[in-house]
């Protein structure tokens, strides 16, 4: 029987991961406090104040700036404030709907970006949904057994945080999640439809403790299984609470 092993949210897209014990999903919505804000770079095709969803290429992210993968986040929901920690930067706490704090975050991120790369420029907040990589409001569901299989091929264990997923499931066979496309999944008190596989990027090659690339995850996926996919995107059709150790089962 599959169960919820870990839950993660990422309050700022590409900048910081946060483990939580429970969440409440809503129909047609992304995970609460997941990718609420995003940091546009100076080559982005979005403008300050834009509130619509936009593709990930417009934002600072680990695929282009590996050091961002080592950021950890802690959200104060009542105050809408996020504390960020990184081994090479002082801790910072920001309320990103405040212009001064948004500017402070951009300045804090600057030294983490390598010379010659697009620079962080301004913070945006999507009005209707989180800035997930999918063009629909998604919950990403990943399989701990698939992670173990990938780690075995690479000859080392891999941290879940490399893959920036929302829900990790234990108790499945490796890659079983790919068989769920088009199926309905009961997850805790919520119901979701599994929509598509997730094709991965270079962010997964980066160690989330150090922010330095150290594992050819994409090459291992291609060599071992003939693709670069890991995990699935699902869409919530009926909301409800999801907690650690909750059962996940196909309807």
SULDAGI-V274000 format. One record per run of one state. SS is the DSSP state (H for helix, E for strand, L for the rest). FROM is the first residue (numbers start at 1). LEN is the number of residues. If there is no record, write none. Layout:
<<SS:FROM:LEN> <SS:FROM:LEN>>
This chain:
<<L:1:1> <E:2:8> <L:10:2> <E:12:2> <L:14:1> <E:15:1> <L:16:1> <E:17:4> <L:21:1> <E:22:4> <L:26:11> <E:37:5> <L:42:14> <H:56:3> <E:59:1> <L:60:6> <H:66:5> <L:71:1> <E:72:5> <L:77:4> <E:81:6> <L:87:2> <E:89:6> <L:95:4> <H:99:12> <L:111:9> <E:120:6> <L:126:13> <E:139:5> <H:144:11> <L:155:5> <H:160:4> <L:164:3> <E:167:4> <L:171:5> <H:176:5> <L:181:3> <E:184:4> <L:188:2> <E:190:10> <L:200:2> <H:202:4> <E:206:2> <L:208:4> <E:212:2> <L:214:3> <H:217:9> <L:226:3> <E:229:10> <L:239:1> <E:240:4> <L:244:3> <E:247:4> <L:251:1>>
